[in-house]
Amino acid sequence: MIKRIVKLTFQEDKIDAFKSIFDDSKTKIRGSNGCQHVELLQSTSTPNVFFTFSVWDDEDALNAYRHSDLFKATWQKTKALFSDKPQAWSLDFIDAG
């Protein structure tokens, strides 16, 4: 299982546009083969900074999504709204405490 965190920083006047893009695509992303979970988080101190958190069966499932038409179309619309370069981390689960 892979947990994926992506930090996205948007132009302040583009926040609503991004929320709309995410809302339109979240069900399709969740329906992708190997996707167990996806959610959107917003910084409490910097409202134009968002994080997506997703859980994938494995690296192959994540890569299949990243090469899909759904990802390409969503990313094309999303990247036009950035004010900073996105950052991404793929993480293996170690311990819940």
Jmol script that loads the backbone (N, CA, C; Angstrom):
load data "model"
ATOM      1  N   MET A   1       0.839  -1.171   0.000  1.00  0.00           N
ATOM      2  CA  MET A   1       0.000   0.000   0.000  1.00  0.00           C
ATOM      3  C   MET A   1       0.890   1.242   0.000  1.00  0.00           C
ATOM      4  N   ILE A   2       0.502   2.221  -0.818  1.00  0.00           N
ATOM      5  CA  ILE A   2       1.233   3.489  -0.911  1.00  0.00           C
ATOM      6  C   ILE A   2       0.306   4.627  -0.512  1.00  0.00           C
ATOM      7  N   LYS A   3       0.826   5.504   0.315  1.00  0.00           N
ATOM      8  CA  LYS A   3       0.106   6.733   0.652  1.00  0.00           C
ATOM      9  C   LYS A   3       0.812   7.870  -0.076  1.00  0.00           C
ATOM     10  N   ARG A   4       0.018   8.706  -0.706  1.00  0.00           N
ATOM     11  CA  ARG A   4       0.564   9.770  -1.545  1.00  0.00           C
ATOM     12  C   ARG A   4       0.065  11.116  -1.045  1.00  0.00           C
ATOM     13  N   ILE A   5       0.993  12.034  -0.810  1.00  0.00           N
ATOM     14  CA  ILE A   5       0.663  13.386  -0.398  1.00  0.00           C
ATOM     15  C   ILE A   5       1.206  14.334  -1.454  1.00  0.00           C
ATOM     16  N   VAL A   6       0.344  15.228  -1.935  1.00  0.00           N
ATOM     17  CA  VAL A   6       0.755  16.219  -2.925  1.00  0.00           C
ATOM     18  C   VAL A   6       0.393  17.599  -2.389  1.00  0.00           C
ATOM     19  N   LYS A   7       1.393  18.468  -2.318  1.00  0.00           N
ATOM     20  CA  LYS A   7       1.188  19.846  -1.878  1.00  0.00           C
ATOM     21  C   LYS A   7       0.989  20.724  -3.107  1.00  0.00           C
ATOM     22  N   LEU A   8      -0.102  21.491  -3.087  1.00  0.00           N
ATOM     23  CA  LEU A   8      -0.470  22.340  -4.210  1.00  0.00           C
ATOM     24  C   LEU A   8      -0.666  23.766  -3.709  1.00  0.00           C
ATOM     25  N   THR A   9       0.042  24.715  -4.293  1.00  0.00           N
ATOM     26  CA  THR A   9      -0.085  26.117  -3.902  1.00  0.00           C
ATOM     27  C   THR A   9      -0.677  26.882  -5.081  1.00  0.00           C
ATOM     28  N   PHE A  10      -1.806  27.545  -4.820  1.00  0.00           N
ATOM     29  CA  PHE A  10      -2.562  28.191  -5.890  1.00  0.00           C
ATOM     30  C   PHE A  10      -2.516  29.710  -5.790  1.00  0.00           C
ATOM     31  N   GLN A  11      -2.739  30.346  -6.933  1.00  0.00           N
ATOM     32  CA  GLN A  11      -2.976  31.780  -6.930  1.00  0.00           C
ATOM     33  C   GLN A  11      -4.228  31.999  -6.086  1.00  0.00           C
ATOM     34  N   GLU A  12      -4.202  33.013  -5.247  1.00  0.00           N
ATOM     35  CA  GLU A  12      -5.307  33.194  -4.301  1.00  0.00           C
ATOM     36  C   GLU A  12      -6.656  33.355  -4.979  1.00  0.00           C
ATOM     37  N   ASP A  13      -6.685  33.979  -6.136  1.00  0.00           N
ATOM     38  CA  ASP A  13      -7.961  34.180  -6.832  1.00  0.00           C
ATOM     39  C   ASP A  13      -8.395  32.948  -7.628  1.00  0.00           C
ATOM     40  N   LYS A  14      -7.630  31.857  -7.547  1.00  0.00           N
ATOM     41  CA  LYS A  14      -7.943  30.622  -8.277  1.00  0.00           C
ATOM     42  C   LYS A  14      -8.393  29.489  -7.356  1.00  0.00           C
ATOM     43  N   ILE A  15      -8.532  29.759  -6.066  1.00  0.00           N
ATOM     44  CA  ILE A  15      -8.898  28.717  -5.103  1.00  0.00           C
ATOM     45  C   ILE A  15     -10.245  28.087  -5.457  1.00  0.00           C
ATOM     46  N   ASP A  16     -11.251  28.905  -5.710  1.00  0.00           N
ATOM     47  CA  ASP A  16     -12.577  28.365  -6.036  1.00  0.00           C
ATOM     48  C   ASP A  16     -12.549  27.544  -7.318  1.00  0.00           C
ATOM     49  N   ALA A  17     -11.757  27.971  -8.291  1.00  0.00           N
ATOM     50  CA  ALA A  17     -11.639  27.215  -9.547  1.00  0.00           C
ATOM     51  C   ALA A  17     -11.049  25.837  -9.271  1.00  0.00           C
ATOM     52  N   PHE A  18     -10.021  25.772  -8.416  1.00  0.00           N
ATOM     53  CA  PHE A  18      -9.440  24.474  -8.088  1.00  0.00           C
ATOM     54  C   PHE A  18     -10.438  23.592  -7.343  1.00  0.00           C
ATOM     55  N   LYS A  19     -11.144  24.154  -6.369  1.00  0.00           N
ATOM     56  CA  LYS A  19     -12.123  23.362  -5.624  1.00  0.00           C
ATOM     57  C   LYS A  19     -13.165  22.770  -6.571  1.00  0.00           C
ATOM     58  N   SER A  20     -13.547  23.518  -7.572  1.00  0.00           N
ATOM     59  CA  SER A  20     -14.505  23.026  -8.559  1.00  0.00           C
ATOM     60  C   SER A  20     -13.922  21.873  -9.385  1.00  0.00           C
ATOM     61  N   ILE A  21     -12.678  22.021  -9.803  1.00  0.00           N
ATOM     62  CA  ILE A  21     -12.004  20.948 -10.557  1.00  0.00           C
ATOM     63  C   ILE A  21     -11.935  19.683  -9.709  1.00  0.00           C
ATOM     64  N   PHE A  22     -11.537  19.829  -8.452  1.00  0.00           N
ATOM     65  CA  PHE A  22     -11.443  18.662  -7.578  1.00  0.00           C
ATOM     66  C   PHE A  22     -12.807  18.021  -7.376  1.00  0.00           C
ATOM     67  N   ASP A  23     -13.805  18.849  -7.138  1.00  0.00           N
ATOM     68  CA  ASP A  23     -15.154  18.333  -6.920  1.00  0.00           C
ATOM     69  C   ASP A  23     -15.659  17.556  -8.134  1.00  0.00           C
ATOM     70  N   ASP A  24     -15.337  18.042  -9.318  1.00  0.00           N
ATOM     71  CA  ASP A  24     -15.764  17.381 -10.550  1.00  0.00           C
ATOM     72  C   ASP A  24     -15.042  16.054 -10.803  1.00  0.00           C
ATOM     73  N   SER A  25     -13.829  15.902 -10.272  1.00  0.00           N
ATOM     74  CA  SER A  25     -13.032  14.716 -10.601  1.00  0.00           C
ATOM     75  C   SER A  25     -12.852  13.721  -9.455  1.00  0.00           C
ATOM     76  N   LYS A  26     -13.191  14.087  -8.225  1.00  0.00           N
ATOM     77  CA  LYS A  26     -12.885  13.224  -7.077  1.00  0.00           C
ATOM     78  C   LYS A  26     -13.530  11.843  -7.161  1.00  0.00           C
ATOM     79  N   THR A  27     -14.763  11.767  -7.623  1.00  0.00           N
ATOM     80  CA  THR A  27     -15.433  10.463  -7.716  1.00  0.00           C
ATOM     81  C   THR A  27     -14.755   9.584  -8.761  1.00  0.00           C
ATOM     82  N   LYS A  28     -14.336  10.175  -9.855  1.00  0.00           N
ATOM     83  CA  LYS A  28     -13.638   9.417 -10.900  1.00  0.00           C
ATOM     84  C   LYS A  28     -12.278   8.950 -10.404  1.00  0.00           C
ATOM     85  N   ILE A  29     -11.575   9.807  -9.676  1.00  0.00           N
ATOM     86  CA  ILE A  29     -10.272   9.409  -9.130  1.00  0.00           C
ATOM     87  C   ILE A  29     -10.459   8.246  -8.166  1.00  0.00           C
ATOM     88  N   ARG A  30     -11.439   8.373  -7.278  1.00  0.00           N
ATOM     89  CA  ARG A  30     -11.708   7.299  -6.311  1.00  0.00           C
ATOM     90  C   ARG A  30     -12.085   5.996  -6.998  1.00  0.00           C
ATOM     91  N   GLY A  31     -12.630   6.087  -8.193  1.00  0.00           N
ATOM     92  CA  GLY A  31     -13.022   4.898  -8.949  1.00  0.00           C
ATOM     93  C   GLY A  31     -11.896   4.293  -9.765  1.00  0.00           C
ATOM     94  N   SER A  32     -10.733   4.922  -9.758  1.00  0.00           N
ATOM     95  CA  SER A  32      -9.589   4.388 -10.507  1.00  0.00           C
ATOM     96  C   SER A  32      -9.132   3.069  -9.904  1.00  0.00           C
ATOM     97  N   ASN A  33      -8.727   2.145 -10.764  1.00  0.00           N
ATOM     98  CA  ASN A  33      -8.225   0.852 -10.281  1.00  0.00           C
ATOM     99  C   ASN A  33      -7.094   1.061  -9.289  1.00  0.00           C
ATOM    100  N   GLY A  34      -7.230   0.457  -8.132  1.00  0.00           N
ATOM    101  CA  GLY A  34      -6.173   0.514  -7.126  1.00  0.00           C
ATOM    102  C   GLY A  34      -6.245   1.701  -6.191  1.00  0.00           C
ATOM    103  N   CYS A  35      -7.179   2.620  -6.401  1.00  0.00           N
ATOM    104  CA  CYS A  35      -7.331   3.758  -5.488  1.00  0.00           C
ATOM    105  C   CYS A  35      -8.256   3.352  -4.345  1.00  0.00           C
ATOM    106  N   GLN A  36      -7.737   3.406  -3.138  1.00  0.00           N
ATOM    107  CA  GLN A  36      -8.523   3.056  -1.959  1.00  0.00           C
ATOM    108  C   GLN A  36      -9.138   4.280  -1.285  1.00  0.00           C
ATOM    109  N   HIS A  37      -8.508   5.450  -1.483  1.00  0.00           N
ATOM    110  CA  HIS A  37      -8.964   6.642  -0.778  1.00  0.00           C
ATOM    111  C   HIS A  37      -8.340   7.882  -1.418  1.00  0.00           C
ATOM    112  N   VAL A  38      -9.099   8.973  -1.439  1.00  0.00           N
ATOM    113  CA  VAL A  38      -8.546  10.270  -1.833  1.00  0.00           C
ATOM    114  C   VAL A  38      -9.318  11.359  -1.101  1.00  0.00           C
ATOM    115  N   GLU A  39      -8.575  12.340  -0.603  1.00  0.00           N
ATOM    116  CA  GLU A  39      -9.215  13.456   0.080  1.00  0.00           C
ATOM    117  C   GLU A  39      -8.422  14.736  -0.172  1.00  0.00           C
ATOM    118  N   LEU A  40      -9.097  15.858   0.037  1.00  0.00           N
ATOM    119  CA  LEU A  40      -8.496  17.172  -0.149  1.00  0.00           C
ATOM    120  C   LEU A  40      -8.429  17.871   1.201  1.00  0.00           C
ATOM    121  N   LEU A  41      -7.262  18.438   1.489  1.00  0.00           N
ATOM    122  CA  LEU A  41      -7.041  19.156   2.738  1.00  0.00           C
ATOM    123  C   LEU A  41      -6.568  20.573   2.411  1.00  0.00           C
ATOM    124  N   GLN A  42      -6.948  21.541   3.249  1.00  0.00           N
ATOM    125  CA  GLN A  42      -6.556  22.930   3.044  1.00  0.00           C
ATOM    126  C   GLN A  42      -5.817  23.408   4.294  1.00  0.00           C
ATOM    127  N   SER A  43      -4.732  24.128   4.088  1.00  0.00           N
ATOM    128  CA  SER A  43      -3.964  24.669   5.199  1.00  0.00           C
ATOM    129  C   SER A  43      -4.816  25.633   6.020  1.00  0.00           C
ATOM    130  N   THR A  44      -4.713  25.538   7.340  1.00  0.00           N
ATOM    131  CA  THR A  44      -5.450  26.451   8.211  1.00  0.00           C
ATOM    132  C   THR A  44      -4.784  27.813   8.296  1.00  0.00           C
ATOM    133  N   SER A  45      -3.491  27.882   8.026  1.00  0.00           N
ATOM    134  CA  SER A  45      -2.766  29.149   8.138  1.00  0.00           C
ATOM    135  C   SER A  45      -2.492  29.826   6.797  1.00  0.00           C
ATOM    136  N   THR A  46      -2.511  29.042   5.723  1.00  0.00           N
ATOM    137  CA  THR A  46      -2.236  29.581   4.385  1.00  0.00           C
ATOM    138  C   THR A  46      -3.301  29.030   3.443  1.00  0.00           C
ATOM    139  N   PRO A  47      -4.422  29.750   3.292  1.00  0.00           N
ATOM    140  CA  PRO A  47      -5.586  29.191   2.602  1.00  0.00           C
ATOM    141  C   PRO A  47      -5.398  28.837   1.128  1.00  0.00           C
ATOM    142  N   ASN A  48      -4.327  29.314   0.506  1.00  0.00           N
ATOM    143  CA  ASN A  48      -4.103  28.950  -0.898  1.00  0.00           C
ATOM    144  C   ASN A  48      -3.226  27.704  -1.036  1.00  0.00           C
ATOM    145  N   VAL A  49      -2.914  27.057   0.093  1.00  0.00           N
ATOM    146  CA  VAL A  49      -2.126  25.815   0.079  1.00  0.00           C
ATOM    147  C   VAL A  49      -3.052  24.644   0.399  1.00  0.00           C
ATOM    148  N   PHE A  50      -3.052  23.672  -0.501  1.00  0.00           N
ATOM    149  CA  PHE A  50      -3.868  22.467  -0.368  1.00  0.00           C
ATOM    150  C   PHE A  50      -2.975  21.244  -0.425  1.00  0.00           C
ATOM    151  N   PHE A  51      -3.497  20.158   0.079  1.00  0.00           N
ATOM    152  CA  PHE A  51      -2.837  18.864  -0.009  1.00  0.00           C
ATOM    153  C   PHE A  51      -3.858  17.841  -0.477  1.00  0.00           C
ATOM    154  N   THR A  52      -3.450  16.988  -1.374  1.00  0.00           N
ATOM    155  CA  THR A  52      -4.268  15.816  -1.651  1.00  0.00           C
ATOM    156  C   THR A  52      -3.600  14.652  -0.929  1.00  0.00           C
ATOM    157  N   PHE A  53      -4.428  13.821  -0.345  1.00  0.00           N
ATOM    158  CA  PHE A  53      -3.961  12.618   0.336  1.00  0.00           C
ATOM    159  C   PHE A  53      -4.680  11.450  -0.301  1.00  0.00           C
ATOM    160  N   SER A  54      -3.918  10.511  -0.821  1.00  0.00           N
ATOM    161  CA  SER A  54      -4.535   9.355  -1.472  1.00  0.00           C
ATOM    162  C   SER A  54      -3.826   8.076  -1.044  1.00  0.00           C
ATOM    163  N   VAL A  55      -4.570   6.986  -1.149  1.00  0.00           N
ATOM    164  CA  VAL A  55      -4.050   5.668  -0.790  1.00  0.00           C
ATOM    165  C   VAL A  55      -4.238   4.766  -2.003  1.00  0.00           C
ATOM    166  N   TRP A  56      -3.169   4.092  -2.393  1.00  0.00           N
ATOM    167  CA  TRP A  56      -3.156   3.241  -3.583  1.00  0.00           C
ATOM    168  C   TRP A  56      -2.687   1.844  -3.223  1.00  0.00           C
ATOM    169  N   ASP A  57      -3.177   0.863  -3.963  1.00  0.00           N
ATOM    170  CA  ASP A  57      -2.779  -0.526  -3.712  1.00  0.00           C
ATOM    171  C   ASP A  57      -1.273  -0.698  -3.797  1.00  0.00           C
ATOM    172  N   ASP A  58      -0.677  -0.089  -4.827  1.00  0.00           N
ATOM    173  CA  ASP A  58       0.755  -0.236  -5.052  1.00  0.00           C
ATOM    174  C   ASP A  58       1.216   0.817  -6.063  1.00  0.00           C
ATOM    175  N   GLU A  59       2.506   0.832  -6.316  1.00  0.00           N
ATOM    176  CA  GLU A  59       3.111   1.796  -7.247  1.00  0.00           C
ATOM    177  C   GLU A  59       2.544   1.646  -8.652  1.00  0.00           C
ATOM    178  N   ASP A  60       2.264   0.420  -9.068  1.00  0.00           N
ATOM    179  CA  ASP A  60       1.699   0.201 -10.404  1.00  0.00           C
ATOM    180  C   ASP A  60       0.333   0.869 -10.551  1.00  0.00           C
ATOM    181  N   ALA A  61      -0.503   0.774  -9.521  1.00  0.00           N
ATOM    182  CA  ALA A  61      -1.829   1.405  -9.563  1.00  0.00           C
ATOM    183  C   ALA A  61      -1.695   2.921  -9.625  1.00  0.00           C
ATOM    184  N   LEU A  62      -0.803   3.476  -8.813  1.00  0.00           N
ATOM    185  CA  LEU A  62      -0.571   4.919  -8.829  1.00  0.00           C
ATOM    186  C   LEU A  62      -0.070   5.367 -10.194  1.00  0.00           C
ATOM    187  N   ASN A  63       0.895   4.652 -10.743  1.00  0.00           N
ATOM    188  CA  ASN A  63       1.439   5.026 -12.056  1.00  0.00           C
ATOM    189  C   ASN A  63       0.409   4.879 -13.166  1.00  0.00           C
ATOM    190  N   ALA A  64      -0.438   3.876 -13.080  1.00  0.00           N
ATOM    191  CA  ALA A  64      -1.496   3.727 -14.089  1.00  0.00           C
ATOM    192  C   ALA A  64      -2.420   4.942 -14.059  1.00  0.00           C
ATOM    193  N   TYR A  65      -2.774   5.396 -12.865  1.00  0.00           N
ATOM    194  CA  TYR A  65      -3.592   6.607 -12.750  1.00  0.00           C
ATOM    195  C   TYR A  65      -2.844   7.822 -13.298  1.00  0.00           C
ATOM    196  N   ARG A  66      -1.577   7.965 -12.950  1.00  0.00           N
ATOM    197  CA  ARG A  66      -0.791   9.128 -13.386  1.00  0.00           C
ATOM    198  C   ARG A  66      -0.607   9.171 -14.903  1.00  0.00           C
ATOM    199  N   HIS A  67      -0.784   8.041 -15.577  1.00  0.00           N
ATOM    200  CA  HIS A  67      -0.683   7.996 -17.043  1.00  0.00           C
ATOM    201  C   HIS A  67      -2.052   7.952 -17.723  1.00  0.00           C
ATOM    202  N   SER A  68      -3.114   8.083 -16.937  1.00  0.00           N
ATOM    203  CA  SER A  68      -4.469   7.984 -17.481  1.00  0.00           C
ATOM    204  C   SER A  68      -4.931   9.301 -18.102  1.00  0.00           C
ATOM    205  N   ASP A  69      -5.932   9.202 -18.975  1.00  0.00           N
ATOM    206  CA  ASP A  69      -6.533  10.399 -19.561  1.00  0.00           C
ATOM    207  C   ASP A  69      -7.171  11.266 -18.485  1.00  0.00           C
ATOM    208  N   LEU A  70      -7.743  10.645 -17.454  1.00  0.00           N
ATOM    209  CA  LEU A  70      -8.350  11.389 -16.356  1.00  0.00           C
ATOM    210  C   LEU A  70      -7.316  12.280 -15.674  1.00  0.00           C
ATOM    211  N   PHE A  71      -6.164  11.716 -15.332  1.00  0.00           N
ATOM    212  CA  PHE A  71      -5.123  12.513 -14.686  1.00  0.00           C
ATOM    213  C   PHE A  71      -4.642  13.620 -15.610  1.00  0.00           C
ATOM    214  N   LYS A  72      -4.386  13.291 -16.858  1.00  0.00           N
ATOM    215  CA  LYS A  72      -3.869  14.292 -17.798  1.00  0.00           C
ATOM    216  C   LYS A  72      -4.825  15.467 -17.939  1.00  0.00           C
ATOM    217  N   ALA A  73      -6.109  15.198 -18.061  1.00  0.00           N
ATOM    218  CA  ALA A  73      -7.107  16.259 -18.215  1.00  0.00           C
ATOM    219  C   ALA A  73      -7.224  17.094 -16.932  1.00  0.00           C
ATOM    220  N   THR A  74      -7.249  16.418 -15.791  1.00  0.00           N
ATOM    221  CA  THR A  74      -7.373  17.120 -14.515  1.00  0.00           C
ATOM    222  C   THR A  74      -6.131  17.956 -14.238  1.00  0.00           C
ATOM    223  N   TRP A  75      -4.966  17.380 -14.471  1.00  0.00           N
ATOM    224  CA  TRP A  75      -3.707  18.073 -14.207  1.00  0.00           C
ATOM    225  C   TRP A  75      -3.552  19.278 -15.139  1.00  0.00           C
ATOM    226  N   GLN A  76      -3.958  19.150 -16.373  1.00  0.00           N
ATOM    227  CA  GLN A  76      -3.877  20.256 -17.330  1.00  0.00           C
ATOM    228  C   GLN A  76      -4.639  21.477 -16.813  1.00  0.00           C
ATOM    229  N   LYS A  77      -5.837  21.257 -16.299  1.00  0.00           N
ATOM    230  CA  LYS A  77      -6.649  22.363 -15.763  1.00  0.00           C
ATOM    231  C   LYS A  77      -6.066  22.893 -14.453  1.00  0.00           C
ATOM    232  N   THR A  78      -5.565  21.992 -13.628  1.00  0.00           N
ATOM    233  CA  THR A  78      -5.085  22.371 -12.300  1.00  0.00           C
ATOM    234  C   THR A  78      -3.776  23.156 -12.367  1.00  0.00           C
ATOM    235  N   LYS A  79      -2.842  22.719 -13.170  1.00  0.00           N
ATOM    236  CA  LYS A  79      -1.519  23.353 -13.158  1.00  0.00           C
ATOM    237  C   LYS A  79      -1.554  24.805 -13.633  1.00  0.00           C
ATOM    238  N   ALA A  80      -2.569  25.182 -14.377  1.00  0.00           N
ATOM    239  CA  ALA A  80      -2.693  26.578 -14.819  1.00  0.00           C
ATOM    240  C   ALA A  80      -3.026  27.513 -13.655  1.00  0.00           C
ATOM    241  N   LEU A  81      -3.406  26.952 -12.511  1.00  0.00           N
ATOM    242  CA  LEU A  81      -3.832  27.745 -11.364  1.00  0.00           C
ATOM    243  C   LEU A  81      -2.741  27.912 -10.302  1.00  0.00           C
ATOM    244  N   PHE A  82      -1.606  27.246 -10.474  1.00  0.00           N
ATOM    245  CA  PHE A  82      -0.546  27.251  -9.466  1.00  0.00           C
ATOM    246  C   PHE A  82       0.136  28.609  -9.327  1.00  0.00           C
ATOM    247  N   SER A  83       0.589  28.883  -8.100  1.00  0.00           N
ATOM    248  CA  SER A  83       1.473  30.025  -7.865  1.00  0.00           C
ATOM    249  C   SER A  83       2.867  29.549  -7.446  1.00  0.00           C
ATOM    250  N   ASP A  84       3.009  28.246  -7.244  1.00  0.00           N
ATOM    251  CA  ASP A  84       4.295  27.655  -6.869  1.00  0.00           C
ATOM    252  C   ASP A  84       4.327  26.226  -7.390  1.00  0.00           C
ATOM    253  N   LYS A  85       5.512  25.699  -7.522  1.00  0.00           N
ATOM    254  CA  LYS A  85       5.685  24.332  -8.014  1.00  0.00           C
ATOM    255  C   LYS A  85       5.101  23.325  -7.014  1.00  0.00           C
ATOM    256  N   PRO A  86       4.319  22.353  -7.505  1.00  0.00           N
ATOM    257  CA  PRO A  86       3.781  21.336  -6.594  1.00  0.00           C
ATOM    258  C   PRO A  86       4.893  20.424  -6.079  1.00  0.00           C
ATOM    259  N   GLN A  87       4.637  19.824  -4.922  1.00  0.00           N
ATOM    260  CA  GLN A  87       5.551  18.855  -4.339  1.00  0.00           C
ATOM    261  C   GLN A  87       4.759  17.586  -4.051  1.00  0.00           C
ATOM    262  N   ALA A  88       5.410  16.436  -4.204  1.00  0.00           N
ATOM    263  CA  ALA A  88       4.708  15.167  -3.995  1.00  0.00           C
ATOM    264  C   ALA A  88       5.616  14.173  -3.280  1.00  0.00           C
ATOM    265  N   TRP A  89       4.976  13.367  -2.435  1.00  0.00           N
ATOM    266  CA  TRP A  89       5.663  12.326  -1.707  1.00  0.00           C
ATOM    267  C   TRP A  89       4.858  11.044  -1.786  1.00  0.00           C
ATOM    268  N   SER A  90       5.526   9.937  -2.075  1.00  0.00           N
ATOM    269  CA  SER A  90       4.921   8.610  -1.994  1.00  0.00           C
ATOM    270  C   SER A  90       5.526   7.936  -0.769  1.00  0.00           C
ATOM    271  N   LEU A  91       4.652   7.423   0.097  1.00  0.00           N
ATOM    272  CA  LEU A  91       5.101   6.925   1.393  1.00  0.00           C
ATOM    273  C   LEU A  91       4.597   5.512   1.647  1.00  0.00           C
ATOM    274  N   ASP A  92       5.444   4.712   2.261  1.00  0.00           N
ATOM    275  CA  ASP A  92       5.039   3.388   2.729  1.00  0.00           C
ATOM    276  C   ASP A  92       4.559   3.507   4.169  1.00  0.00           C
ATOM    277  N   PHE A  93       3.488   2.812   4.493  1.00  0.00           N
ATOM    278  CA  PHE A  93       2.955   2.789   5.854  1.00  0.00           C
ATOM    279  C   PHE A  93       3.899   1.985   6.744  1.00  0.00           C
ATOM    280  N   ILE A  94       4.250   2.539   7.898  1.00  0.00           N
ATOM    281  CA  ILE A  94       5.144   1.857   8.832  1.00  0.00           C
ATOM    282  C   ILE A  94       4.405   1.444  10.106  1.00  0.00           C
ATOM    283  N   ASP A  95       3.764   2.418  10.770  1.00  0.00           N
ATOM    284  CA  ASP A  95       3.161   2.125  12.069  1.00  0.00           C
ATOM    285  C   ASP A  95       2.115   3.185  12.387  1.00  0.00           C
ATOM    286  N   ALA A  96       0.981   2.766  12.911  1.00  0.00           N
ATOM    287  CA  ALA A  96      -0.092   3.701  13.275  1.00  0.00           C
ATOM    288  C   ALA A  96       0.012   4.145  14.722  1.00  0.00           C
ATOM    289  N   GLY A  97       0.988   3.701  15.436  1.00  0.00           N
ATOM    290  CA  GLY A  97       1.156   4.201  16.789  1.00  0.00           C
ATOM    291  C   GLY A  97       1.109   3.155  17.802  1.00  0.00           C
TER     292      GLY A  97
END
end "model"
wireframe off; spacefill off
backbone 0.3
color backbone group
